[in-house]
């Protein structure tokens, strides 16, 4: 899974484990890397070993670009060894991966070694876009559920926040909440969050996904020979460039 940060890739992985009634193991770079030579590969093997012993299991690898970076860009042989170990664990040559669903997330799919996308590895690549209008309404309703609010029209807020990630929407409510806390202390009584407070927060906090799409657009237009980033172009309503010589 790839897409801008804060759009729910980790939540999707957790939800998948819940849907299939499987155990969920989440790992990141800090769970694997070790300063001593060879220990990182051992850590990686042990994590896969635990997953295989606890089937059915969803093994989720966050920021996979850090572990599966393009080997052509690597200068340190130690990191190359970790990538080779990672590929061996995915292939399950020595150990059986039956019953283990391996999911990964990245904000930078263009940094992941193409070997990871071969059949039997991460051969399904999914674009996780920012929430649409209806999803933003649902997210806002969930965030505001236990907050002291006046009547809030989440539909109106959703219209003002295209491109906002789930994390961005939470940031809006946090800004509005902090403002009301200061007002409550000053007045000595609870001041509820209003529609106007959230509108003010929208002016202060812009969608953080814009920078990601700026980078992704270049890869989708100029480094998309296999069509991997077609979904980005579709989301941005950009027509793919014509083939050279066409």
N, C-alpha and C positions, 0 to 999 in steps of 0.2 A: 504494500500500500504506500502510495506517495501523494504528496500534496502540501499545501501551506501548513505551517505550524498552527496548533490550536484548533484544528478542525475535527478532532475526534478519532484519529487512527487507533490510539490505544483503547478507547472505549469500544470501538468496533471489534477489536481483538478479544476484549473481555466478554462482550456480548456474544461472540461466536462460541466461546467456551461455555457460556451459560445455556445457549440454545441446544448444544449437543451434549450437555451434562458432562463436561470434561473438566479435569483439573486445569488450572491456569498457572503457568510459570512465565514470569516476565524477567528478562535480563537486559542489561545495558553494558556499555564498555567497561564500567567500573567493576562489574562482576567477573570480568575475564582477564583484563590486563594485570600483569605482575612484573615487578622489576627484574626478577630472576629468569634467566634464559630457560625456556622450555616449560615454565610454570603456566604461562597463559594458555598454551595448547592443552595442558592437563586440565586446567579449569574449564575450558570449553568442552572437553570430552566428558568431564564429570557432570556438567549441566545436562548434556544430551543423555547421559546414562541415567540420571534421575528422572528425566522425562520418559524414557523408555520403560522404566520400572513402574511408572504411575499412569499407564494408559487406561482409558483414553485421556489424552493430554494435549492441550494447546500450548506450544512453546512459542512465546512472543519475543522477538528480538527488536528492541527499539534502536533507532539511529543506526540502522544496519550499514549505512554508508561509511561509518567509522570502522566497522569490522570487515566490510567487504569492499574496501576502496579499490579502485583500478590498480592492478599490479604494475602496469606500465608507468604509473606515477610514483611508485614506491621506491624509496632509496634505501630503506632499512630492511635488511634481509630477515630480521626477526619478525617484522610485521607481515612479510610475505609468507613466512612459515605459519602464522596464525590463520591467514586467509586459506592456505592450502589445507590446514586442519579443518577449518570451517567447511570447505567444499567436501572433504572426505566424510565428515559427519552428516552432511545433507544427503550424500549419495547412499549412506548406510551400507557400505561395502562389507565392513567387518561386523556391523551391528544392524539389526532389523529396526527400521523406523515405523513399522506398521502400528497404527493406533496413535501415532504422534502427528498432529497437524502443526506444521511449522509456518508461522506468520512473521512478517517483518514490516517495519515502517521506516520511512526516510523522508526527509524534506528535500533531499538532493539525489534523486534517482540517477542523474547524469554522472555522479561520482562513483556509482557501484560498478564493479567489474562485470563485464558482459557474461562471464562464465557462470555467474549466479543465476542467470535467466535461462539456462539450458533446461531441456525437459527433465523432470524429476527433481529439480531444485525449485527456485522461485519462478516457475514458468507461467504463473498468473500474475499480471501486473494491473493493479486497480488504482485509479485516480480518485482521491477523496477530496472533493471540492468543498469550498465554504458552504455553509447551510443556505438553502433557498429560503424564500419568503415564509413559507409555512413552517419550515424547521426553525427559523429564527423566532417565530411567534411561540413555538413550543418551548424553546430554550429559555426565552425571556420569562415565560409563565412559570417554568420550573425554578429559575433563579429567584423570582420575586415571591414565590409561594409563601415563604416564612418571614418575609420582610414586612415592616410596618409601612404600608402604602395606602395612599388614597386610590380612588378608581383610576386604573391605568389601562390605556388602550394599547395593548402590545402590537396590534396590527399596524397602528400608526408608526410605532417605533421601528417595526420591521421594515416598513417602506423606506425609512430614512437610513437604513444600515445595510445596503447591498454590499456584498463582499466581506462583511464582518465575519470573523471566525467565532466559534463558541467562546473562546478565551477573550476575544474582543468584547463580546456582549457582557461577559462577566465583569470585565474591566469597567464598562459603562456603569453598571449597577454599583460597583465598588466606589466609583467616583461620586455618584449621587448619594450613596450611603454615608460616606465620609463628610460630605457637605452638610447633610442633615444632622449628623452627630455633633458637629461644631455648633450648628444652630440650636440644637437641643440643649447643649451645655450653656450656651449664652442666654437662652430664655428660661432655662430651668424646668422645661417640660418636653415630653416626647413630640418631636416634629416628624410627621410622616412624609415619605418620599412621594413626590408628585410627578405628573407627566412633564411639567416644566423643568424639573430637576434633571430628568433623564435627557431631555432635549439639550440642556446646557452641557451635559456630559458628552453627547454626540459631537458637539462643536469642539470639545477639548481632545477627544480620543478618536483618531481616524483609524480605518481598517489597516491592520498590520500586514495583511496579505498582499497589499499592493507591491511591495518590494519583491516578494517571492515571485509574483506573476511577471514582473519586469525581467527577472532572470530567466524564468521558465519560458517566456515568450521567445527569447533568443535561441534556446535549445530546440524548442518546438518548430521554429522556422528554419534553422540552419544546421541542426544535427539530429534529424528525425528520419533517417533513411529507412528504418524498419517500421515507421508509423507508431512508435511507442508513445509519442506525446500528442497523438491526434486529438485525444480528449481535452487536452489543454487548449488547443486551437478552437475546438468546438465550444468550450466554455467561454472563451474570449471572443467568440464570433469572428474569428479570423480565417480567411480562406487559405488553405495550404498553398505554398508556392508551386508553380508548374514545374514538372520535371525538366531537367536541363535538356535543351535540344528539342523540347516539345512545343 
